[in-house]
Amino acid sequence: MSLSVRGLTVYRGGVEALSDVSFTASREFVLVGGPNGAGKTTLFLAILGVLPYKGEVCVDDVCDEGRRRKIGYVPQILKPEAQATVWEYVYLPAKFRNGRRAKEAAEEALRVVGMLELRDRPIGALSGGQLQRAAVARALAVGGDVLLLDEPLSNVDPQGRVELIGLLRDLKSDRTILMTSHELTMPIALADKVLLLNKRVVAYGTPDEVLREEVLRRIYSFVRVARVGAGYVCVTEDYAHPH
């Protein structure tokens, strides 16, 4: 359940979107931060093999397309079919990926996220928080040794965020999770590592190492960092330095 990225370089529309990105994570929760255009979503799409890239991406030493069977992905924008049920939303991709094990995988994933009792509910009738949990179940059912979550806390009300944070805290014990977020304060309690991107790796390390004013000011124009309790609170406005 380890993810290794070495020398990852990605071009989009002829422009270098990521340059020489390298890091490793194993059974860790990695919070991925950076301003708009930093390459956070591009990183995930390259790891999935959706975008062409130079470099190497491996999951548990599987470095070819076979690694995708070990990766679950929750995109930033969810567009489920409104008439599909929660069960269909989770089960059908698992059937395509896992064949005979799909029913078992879907049931277990829905149980883990606390939505098995909602399996017959139309996906369009879910709240924002419930939809995100269903999307996590879908990602778990198709793979999930490595989870890539792109801005899962956006478009979720405060109670839904608390529930999702609790779910991710339970999930992170036996898998590698990468989660992007513009808002770094709330999810930092989950993070074992922070990956700060701005088309290249600005910093990678523990929250104490990365969430420091002198580090954050390398890419953010406005930063306030305060030490409270057991860690850092980081408040940033999403404006990158132009250079």
C-alpha positions as CSV (number, residue, x, y, z in Angstrom):
1,M,0.0,0.0,0.0
2,S,2.8,2.3,-0.9
3,L,2.9,5.0,-3.5
4,S,6.1,6.1,-5.2
5,V,6.3,9.0,-7.6
6,R,9.7,9.7,-9.2
7,G,10.6,12.6,-11.5
8,L,7.0,13.1,-12.6
9,T,6.7,15.7,-15.4
10,V,3.4,16.5,-17.1
11,Y,2.6,18.8,-20.0
12,R,-1.0,20.0,-20.6
13,G,-1.7,21.9,-23.8
14,G,2.0,22.3,-24.5
15,V,2.6,23.9,-21.1
16,E,4.5,22.2,-18.3
17,A,1.9,21.6,-15.6
18,L,4.2,19.5,-13.2
19,S,8.0,19.5,-13.2
20,D,10.1,16.7,-11.7
21,V,7.7,15.8,-8.8
22,S,9.0,13.1,-6.5
23,F,7.7,11.7,-3.2
24,T,6.8,8.5,-1.5
25,A,4.0,7.6,0.9
26,S,3.2,4.3,2.6
27,R,0.1,3.8,4.9
28,E,0.0,7.6,5.4
29,F,-2.4,10.4,5.0
30,V,-0.9,13.1,2.7
31,L,-2.6,16.5,2.6
32,V,-1.9,18.1,-0.8
33,G,-2.0,21.9,-0.8
34,G,-1.1,24.7,-3.2
35,P,-2.8,27.6,-5.1
36,N,-5.1,27.3,-8.1
37,G,-3.1,26.0,-11.0
38,A,-0.5,24.4,-8.8
39,G,-1.1,21.0,-10.4
40,K,-2.9,19.2,-7.7
41,T,-5.6,17.6,-9.9
42,T,-3.0,17.0,-12.6
43,L,-0.9,15.0,-10.1
44,F,-3.9,12.7,-9.4
45,L,-4.7,12.2,-13.1
46,A,-1.1,11.3,-13.9
47,I,-1.0,8.9,-11.0
48,L,-4.1,7.3,-12.4
49,G,-2.5,7.1,-15.9
50,V,-5.2,9.3,-17.4
51,L,-2.6,11.9,-18.5
52,P,0.7,11.1,-20.3
53,Y,3.8,11.8,-18.2
54,K,7.5,11.4,-18.0
55,G,8.9,9.7,-14.9
56,E,7.7,6.8,-12.8
57,V,4.6,6.1,-10.7
58,C,4.4,2.8,-8.7
59,V,1.9,1.3,-6.3
60,D,3.4,-1.5,-4.2
61,D,6.2,-1.9,-6.8
62,V,3.6,-2.2,-9.7
63,C,4.7,0.5,-12.1
64,D,2.7,-0.2,-15.2
65,E,-1.0,0.3,-15.9
66,G,-1.8,-2.6,-13.5
67,R,-1.3,-0.2,-10.6
68,R,-4.7,1.4,-11.5
69,R,-6.4,-1.7,-10.0
70,K,-5.0,-0.6,-6.6
71,I,-6.2,3.0,-6.8
72,G,-9.5,4.5,-5.9
73,Y,-10.3,8.1,-7.1
74,V,-12.9,10.7,-6.0
75,P,-12.9,13.6,-8.4
76,Q,-13.5,17.2,-7.4
77,I,-16.7,17.4,-9.3
78,L,-19.2,14.5,-8.9
79,K,-21.7,14.0,-11.7
80,P,-23.7,10.9,-10.8
81,E,-26.8,9.9,-12.8
82,A,-29.6,11.3,-10.7
83,Q,-31.8,8.2,-11.3
84,A,-29.2,5.7,-10.2
85,T,-29.4,4.3,-6.7
86,V,-26.6,4.4,-4.2
87,W,-26.1,0.7,-4.8
88,E,-25.8,1.1,-8.6
89,Y,-23.4,4.0,-8.2
90,V,-21.1,1.9,-6.1
91,Y,-21.6,-1.6,-7.5
92,L,-21.5,-1.1,-11.3
93,P,-17.9,0.3,-11.5
94,A,-16.8,-2.5,-9.0
95,K,-18.4,-5.1,-11.3
96,F,-16.5,-3.7,-14.3
97,R,-13.2,-3.8,-12.3
98,N,-13.6,-6.8,-9.9
99,G,-16.0,-9.1,-11.7
100,R,-17.2,-11.8,-9.3
101,R,-16.0,-10.0,-6.2
102,A,-18.0,-6.8,-7.0
103,K,-21.1,-7.5,-4.8
104,E,-18.9,-8.3,-1.8
105,A,-16.7,-5.3,-2.4
106,A,-19.6,-2.9,-2.8
107,E,-21.4,-4.2,0.3
108,E,-18.3,-3.9,2.3
109,A,-17.5,-0.4,1.0
110,L,-21.0,0.9,1.8
111,R,-20.8,-0.6,5.3
112,V,-17.5,1.1,5.9
113,V,-18.8,4.5,5.0
114,G,-22.0,3.9,6.9
115,M,-24.4,4.0,4.0
116,L,-25.5,0.4,3.5
117,E,-28.9,1.2,4.8
118,L,-29.2,3.8,2.0
119,R,-28.4,1.5,-0.8
120,D,-31.8,1.9,-2.5
121,R,-31.9,5.6,-2.2
122,P,-31.6,7.6,-5.5
123,I,-28.2,9.2,-5.7
124,G,-29.7,12.5,-6.6
125,A,-31.6,12.6,-3.2
126,L,-28.4,12.6,-1.1
127,S,-27.0,15.5,0.8
128,G,-23.6,16.8,-0.2
129,G,-21.9,14.9,2.7
130,Q,-23.8,11.7,1.9
131,L,-22.8,12.0,-1.8
132,Q,-19.1,12.3,-0.8
133,R,-19.3,9.3,1.4
134,A,-21.0,7.4,-1.5
135,A,-18.1,8.5,-3.8
136,V,-15.6,7.2,-1.2
137,A,-17.4,3.9,-1.1
138,R,-17.3,3.7,-4.9
139,A,-13.5,4.4,-4.8
140,L,-13.0,1.7,-2.1
141,A,-15.1,-0.9,-4.0
142,V,-13.0,-0.6,-7.2
143,G,-9.6,-0.6,-5.5
144,G,-8.7,1.6,-2.6
145,D,-5.3,0.5,-1.4
146,V,-4.4,4.0,-2.5
147,L,-7.1,6.6,-2.3
148,L,-7.0,9.9,-4.2
149,L,-9.5,12.5,-3.0
150,D,-9.8,15.7,-4.9
151,E,-11.3,18.5,-2.7
152,P,-13.8,16.2,-0.9
153,L,-14.7,18.8,1.7
154,S,-15.9,21.4,-0.9
155,N,-19.7,21.7,-1.3
156,V,-20.3,19.9,2.0
157,D,-22.0,21.5,5.0
158,P,-20.1,21.7,8.4
159,Q,-21.8,18.6,9.8
160,G,-21.0,16.7,6.6
161,R,-17.3,17.8,6.9
162,V,-17.1,16.5,10.4
163,E,-18.5,13.2,9.4
164,L,-16.2,12.9,6.4
165,I,-13.2,13.8,8.5
166,G,-14.2,11.0,11.0
167,L,-14.5,8.5,8.2
168,L,-11.1,9.4,6.7
169,R,-9.6,9.1,10.1
170,D,-10.8,5.5,10.3
171,L,-9.8,4.7,6.7
172,K,-6.2,5.9,6.9
173,S,-5.0,3.2,9.3
174,D,-4.5,0.6,6.6
175,R,-4.1,2.5,3.3
176,T,-2.4,5.4,1.7
177,I,-4.6,8.5,1.2
178,L,-3.8,11.6,-0.7
179,M,-6.3,14.5,-0.4
180,T,-6.2,17.9,-1.9
181,S,-7.7,20.9,-0.1
182,H,-7.5,24.6,-0.5
183,E,-8.5,24.9,3.2
184,L,-5.7,23.4,5.2
185,T,-7.0,24.0,8.8
186,M,-9.6,21.4,9.3
187,P,-8.0,18.4,7.6
188,I,-4.5,19.0,9.1
189,A,-5.5,16.8,12.1
190,L,-5.5,13.8,9.7
191,A,-2.2,14.5,8.0
192,D,0.9,12.5,8.5
193,K,2.6,14.4,5.7
194,V,1.9,17.6,3.8
195,L,2.8,17.9,0.1
196,L,2.9,21.6,-0.9
197,L,2.8,22.0,-4.7
198,N,3.3,24.8,-7.1
199,K,4.0,22.9,-10.4
200,R,6.9,21.4,-8.5
201,V,7.4,20.2,-4.9
202,V,7.8,23.2,-2.7
203,A,7.9,21.2,0.4
204,Y,7.1,17.6,1.6
205,G,7.2,16.5,5.2
206,T,5.3,16.5,8.5
207,P,2.9,19.3,9.2
208,D,5.4,20.8,11.7
209,E,8.0,20.9,8.9
210,V,5.8,22.3,6.1
211,L,3.1,24.5,7.7
212,R,5.6,27.2,8.7
213,E,5.2,30.8,7.6
214,E,8.6,30.9,5.9
215,V,7.6,27.8,3.8
216,L,4.1,28.9,2.9
217,R,5.2,32.4,1.9
218,R,7.1,30.8,-1.0
219,I,3.9,30.4,-2.9
220,Y,1.1,32.2,-1.0
221,S,0.8,36.0,-0.9
222,F,-1.1,36.1,2.4
223,V,-0.4,33.7,5.2
224,R,-1.3,33.5,8.9
225,V,0.1,30.6,10.9
226,A,-0.6,30.2,14.6
227,R,0.4,27.4,16.9
228,V,-2.6,26.1,19.0
229,G,-2.9,23.0,21.1
230,A,-1.3,20.0,19.4
231,G,-0.4,21.6,16.1
232,Y,-0.7,24.4,13.5
233,V,-3.7,26.3,12.3
234,C,-2.9,27.6,8.8
235,V,-5.0,30.2,7.0
236,T,-4.2,31.1,3.4
237,E,-5.8,33.1,0.7
238,D,-5.5,31.3,-2.6
239,Y,-3.3,33.8,-4.4
240,A,0.1,32.6,-5.6
241,H,3.1,34.7,-6.0
242,P,3.5,35.5,-9.7
243,H,7.1,34.2,-9.8
